[in-house]
Amino acid sequence: VDENDNVIGHKSKYETHVFSKENPRGILHRAFSVFLFNSQGKLLLQQRAADKITFPNVWTNTCCSHPLYGYAPCEVDDLTLGGKGMGEGCKHAAVRKLKHELGIECDEIKAENFKFLTRLHYWAADVVTHGKESPWGEHEMDFILFIQADVDCVPNPEEVKDIKYVSLPELQKMMDPSNGLLWSPWFRIIAQHFLPHWWSDLHTTLTTEKFVDRKTIHRFDPSEEHMGGAGNAGEFLGTLTDPLQMTCKPNGDTSLKQGAYGKVKIHKHSLLGQIIRLDEVFAALYVLRGGPMTNKIDRSDDDVMFCDVMLGKVSRSFAAVIRSLPSGLCLDILVFYLVLRALDTIEDDMVAFKGREKEKIKHLQTFYKVALIQTDYKMDGVGEGDEKVLLQNFHRVTAIFQRLPKPSQMVISDICRRMGCGMAEFVEKDLGQGTVELKDYYLYCHYVAGLIGEGLSNLFTSTGYELQNVANVAKTTANTMGLFLQKTNIIRDYLEDYVDGRAFWPQAIWKKYSQSGELGEFAKPEMRSHALACLNHMVTDGLECIPECLVYMGLLHNPDVFLFCAIPQVMAIATLSEVYNNPKVFTGVVKIRKGLACKLILESKDLNGVHRWFNIFARDILSRIPVNDPNAKATKKICETVINSTQSRALIAFREKMLNSINIMLPLVMAFALRKVMKSPTVNWDNSTGIKNTTLSDLAW
C-alpha cells in the first residue's frame, strides 16, 4: 500500500520484509493485530516461536500477521478511506491466522465479531536478532482488531513458543524493563499509547463507536534499538508525545505543524531544486540573518516574554511580521493572535472532547468571558505540542491582555466572542464529507478568518496607525482578505482535514466531480482526473477574492502595517499557484519553496511589489490551465482580471527591480575593470600633460 493505505499491488512475504539500501525500511504493506480478551477481561498474549525469521522469542499481542492476496473470503480491504466496512478483509485474515497459530477453531471466532479500532503505520528493523546490518524488519499499515471470546487454544509450535492471559496491571508489570523480556516493537507502541484507554472501558470499546477512528493513520518511528538495519534507516515518521492525544509529531520536527503532526505526508521540494535558484538562496540567507524585520516587542516583562516566545513557537508565518509592527501596535496584535490561536486549538482538537461535544461548545462560546477575565485561567489536556503549552499557561496571556488599552481589549474580546460562537455552530455538524452548501463554506471561512480581518482593521485604526477609511471596510474587503487566506488553507489541506474527520470542501462543488459520493475518493489514483478538475474549481473560487484584497491593501499607508497584511496575501497566491492542477494535493500537504517565501517577504514592501507578485502568479496559473478543464473559462477570466488590474504597478516594480540590479552590478563591473587597469604596464605620457612615468593603476586610485 502507499502511505495513505491505498492498495498499489501485492508482493511476497520475503520481498516486503527485506531491508536494504534500495529499500531501507522494506516495502510498506498491510498487517493486522488481534487483541483477544476472555470473559474476565484478560488479554491473551503470545510469545513468538524461536524459529521465526523476524522478531523471534518476543512477547506480543494475541496474533499478528498479514492479509493475503487471492484468498476467499477476500482478505483485501479495497474501499474508500473511512468507509464503514473498514477492516473487513483483515477480519477474515484474522480468523484464518488464529486457527493457524493458536488452533482456535473458526466456529469459536466469527469475522463479524471483531471490532476494528484504528490503523497504525510503523516500521522497525530487527537488529536485536540479526545485528546492526539486519536484512529483516517490518514496515506495516497495521489494522487493530479487538474481540472478546472464551476459546480453546492449541498453539502451533512453529509459530508460538508460549501463551499467557494477563490483566492490565499484570501486563504493565511484565513490561517492566527489569524483567528482561523481549517485546515486539508494534506491541510496545500500542501498549504505551493506546491500549490502556481502550482496555480500561473494554465494554464500551467493543460495543460502541467511541474509540473507532476510521480516518486517522497514526504514524510512529520505533525506539532507537530498532533503527538501522541494512539500509541504515533513521527517523522517518516521528513519535507520539502524549498518549492521550493520539496524534503524531511529523518527521521528528516539532516546528512542522502542517501534515497533522505526521498523519499525512508533507511534500517538500528537493534540495537541488531549491539551491539552483540562487536568488532564493540569497533571499533565504538574508532573512535568516535577521532580514528587514526587527523585533519591537519589549521583553522586559516576564509575561510579555512568554507571549513572544509562544508566538515564535505556534506561528511559522506571522511571528516575524507581528514583531516588526510599530511599537504601539505589535503587542496588541501579538495578544490578539495568541487569543485566537488558543480558541482555534480548542476547536481543532478532535480527541479531547470526543463524546463531550456539548462541553466543547460551551468552552468556545464562553472563552471570551472566562479566559480573558479569570487571571488564573488555564486548560490542560487540549491541543498538542506548543499549542497545548499555550493553553496550559494561558493566564500569562490574560495578564497582558488586561494591560492593553481599553479600545484594543474591546476589539479582541468582541472578535473572540463572535468567532467562538461561530465555531460552536460547526462542532456538532458532520463534516466528514465537508460542508454542504457554498454558503456554509463561506460562513465557516468568515468565522475563523474573515473576523480576524475585521478585528485587525479596527485595531489598526483605534491605535492611530491607519485612517478611518480602513475601519470603514472592516466588514467588507477586510473580511475578504481573511476569506482568501482561509480558502487557500482549506484547499491545500484537503487530505489533512479529511484524515482528521473535519473536511471543509463544499459538497456543492466536489459532488459535481465525484463518482461515489465520497470526498475521500479523490485520493485514489484512478480518480486523478476528477480530483484535479475539482481542485481547479476550488482554486478558481479562491482566486475570486483577489480583486477586493488588492483594494484593501491599497488603503493602507503605514509601511509596517502594509507589510504585515501583504506578506500573507502574496504567500496565499503563491500557494494557490503551487496547488493548481497539482495531484500531490491528494497525497499530502503541498508547500511553496522556503527560498521563494523569503523572496516574497523581501519584495512585497509596497503596493507595486505586491501587484507584481500577484501578476506573476496569475500569469503562471493562466499558462497552465488544461484545455479540457471544466473550469478553464472561469479560471482564465479571473486570472486575466488580476493581470489587467495589476499590470501597471507590476511594470513599475519590475523597472525598480532592474534599476536595483544595475545599482548592484555596476560597482562590481567597475571594480573588475579597475582591477584590469591596475595590472596594466607603466605608460609614458606626452610632455604636454606634465606627467611622466605614471601608471594607469596610479590614476585609477
ABEGO torsion letter per residue (X at the ends): XBAAGBBAEBBBAAAAABBBAABAAEBBBBBBBBBBBBAAGBBBBBBBBAABABGBGBBBBABBBBBBBGBOBBABBBBBBGBAABGAAAAAAAAAAAAAAAGBBAAABBAAABBBABBBBBBBBBAAAAEAABABBBBBBBBBBBBBBBBBBBBBAAABABBBBBBAAAAAAAABAAAGBBBBAAAAAAAAAAAAAAAABAAAAAABAAABBAABBBBBBBBAAABEEAAGBBBAAEBBABAAAGBBBBGGBAABABGGGGABBBBBBBAAAAAABAAAAAAAAAAAAGEABBBABBAABAAAAAAAAAAAAABAAAAAAAAABBAAAAAAAAAAAAAAAAAAAAAABAAAABGAAAAAAAAAAAAAAAAAABAABBBBGBEBEAAAAAAAAAAAAAAAAAABBAAAAAAAAAAAAAAAAAAAAAAABBAAAEBABAAAAAAAAAAAAAAAAAAAAAAAAAAGABBAAAAAAAABAAAAAAAAAAAAAAAAAAAAAAAAGBBABBAAAAAAABAAGBAAAAABAAAAAAAAAAAAAAAAAAAAAAAAAAAAAAABABAAAAAAAAAAAAAAAAAAAAABGBAAAAAEBBBBBAAAAAAAAAAAABAAAAAAAAAAAAAAAAAABBAABAAAAAAAAAAAAAAAAAAAAAAAAAAAAAAAAAAAAAAAAAAAAAAAAAABBBBBBBAAAGBBGBBAAAAAX
